[in-house]
Amino acid sequence: MAQEITIGVKQMVEAAKAEIENLSVEETQEAKHDPDTIVVDIRDVRELQREGRIPGSLHVPRGMLEFWIDPKSPYHKPIFAEDRKFIFHCASGWRSALAAKVAQDMGLKPVAHIETGFSGWMKAGGPVEEYKK
């Protein structure tokens, strides 16, 4: 017998958005000028290779986010211990809303996400660079 899902991903995303800062592309473009702000791209590496990335963004595979944030994890990345603002994004804003909420719950502050994701960034004419590993 199949399990019944009690809350769907759409409801989870909406709940996360209610508790995090949701930024427009324009607000993100402005925030990027602050050297204490880091744009974090959580898309799969294949998405970056295919579509490019926001110049200067930090790629963090979504499956490693919690491990890279946690200072007690053997996979911790020191950048997440810095006093910075982290703006997450994915392709359309769903994964990044959940990621920002998890990061905030873990104590990373301040965090936000690009509400329309990378697709909104490109639609608004935001700069894109080729992803080079």
Buried (B, 14 or more C-beta within 10 A) or exposed (E): EEEEEEEEEEEBBEEBBEEBBBBEBEBBBEBBEEEEBBBBBBBBEEBBBEBBBBEEBBBBEBEEBBBBBBEEEEEBBEBBEEEBBBBBBBBBBBBBBBBBBBBBEBEBEBBBBBBBBBBBBBEEEBEBEEBEE
